[in-house]
Amino acid sequence: MNTSAHEIAAEIQRRRIEKNMEMAELAKRCDVNVVTLYRIERGGGLPAVWLFARIVKALRWDASDAMEMAARTRSGKERRQR
């Protein structure tokens, strides 16, 4: 089963909200602009590997679970839109 950028976005947002973390706080912890996270959380594209790793760490998301989900993402159109 493939995972879409929208499913990853929803999972990032769910975990951020579960931690009672504002988007601005996550952006600060990841050292990126809040607009970048907004775009990702809205399904506007997949984060780069380095950014995904920072998000995973900031949200204390089990790395193996996160990478397994990311590995199931569709390639093709969604990746070309970045």
ABEGO torsion letter per residue (X at the ends): XBBBAAAAAAAAAAAAAAAGBBAAAAAAAAGBBAAAAAAAAAGAEBBBAAAAAAAAAAAGBBAAAAAAAAAABBBEAAAAAX
